[in-house]
Amino acid sequence: MVTTRDFLLFRLRQRLSPSLASLLLGLLSGLVAVPSAVQAQSALLESVKQNPARAKALCGQLRSFNAQGLAATSPAAVAQIARQENLSPMDAEVLTTYVIGLYCPDVR
């Protein structure tokens, strides 16, 4: 049985030198693989999508930041969300942006 990888390697070798073909195939394989950080963010976003009550609670907290004159995506707000949700600052920023976009577009 011929795999997709074998087929691609065969086709690339027809057009390129074998070593260059192998290098290109390796690079393409690396691009197709999903990094663990992306998978973690996907799981985080999916958890909010599956639990709208959590998202609405975050919206309330983000609105309270706005009421205090603090932008919901400011470093201080993101740091507080990160601590509260036990997330990295980058994941907290992604979560905050996602929640605002889907559940509370009035938040700034």
N, C-alpha and C positions, 0 to 999 in steps of 0.2 A: 504494500500500500504506500502510495506517495503522499507525503504530508505537504502542507502548504509551504513549510520552511524549505523542504527539499525542492519543491517546484520553483520557488522564488530564487533559491540559490542556483539552480540549473539555468533559469532564464537570465539571471545577472551574469553568470559565467559566460554565457553566449555573447554577451555584449562587452564585458569588462574582463580584466585579468582576474584570476581566481582569488588572489589576496585582496584586491579591491572589492570584489563581490562579497567576500566574507566580512570585510569591514563594514560595508554598507548594510548588510543584513543584520549584523550585530547592533549597529546604530538604530536601525528600524525596530528591532526587537526591544531595545531599551525605551524607545518612544511609546511603544504599545503597552508596556508594563505600567501598571498604575502604582505610583508611589504610595507608601503607607500613610503619609500625611494627607493625601487627597482622600484616601479611604476613610480616615478618621474624621475628616471634615464632613464627608458624605454621611457617615453614621450620626454625627452630631446634628446635622440639618434634618436628617430623617427622623431623629428622636423628637425634634420640635414639631415637625410636620405631623407626626403621629399623636402628639400631645398638645393640642391647641390651648389647653388650659395653662400649660407652662409658658407658651408663647404670650398669652394674654397677661400673665403675671409679669413677664419681662417687659411687656409694653407699659404696664403701670409703673414699673420702676424707671423705665426710660423717660416716661412723661414727668415723673418727679424730678429727674435730672434736669429736664427742660424748665420746669417750674423754678428751679434753683438758679437758672441762667447758665446751665451747663449743657453743652451739646452731648447727645447720646453717644456719639462716636469719639468724644474727646478722650485723651489718654487716661484721665482720672476715672471717667465713667467705665471705660473698657477694662481698666485695672480692677475696679470694684466687681464688675461682672465676672472677670477671670477668677478672682478670689472666691467669690460666692459659688460659682459653678465648677470650681476646681479645673480650670482650663488654662491653657497658655494664653498670653495676651493676643496672639494672632488668631487663635481659635475663638476667643471671646469677641474679637472684632468681626470675624466672619459671622458668628452667631448673631450678634447685634444687628449687623447689616441685613442679614436674612430675615430676622424677625421684623425689623422695621419695614422692609419691602413687602412682606406678605401680610402682616397683621396690624401694623400701626404706621401707615405712611404719613400720618400727621406729625409724627415725632421728628424732631430735627436734631 
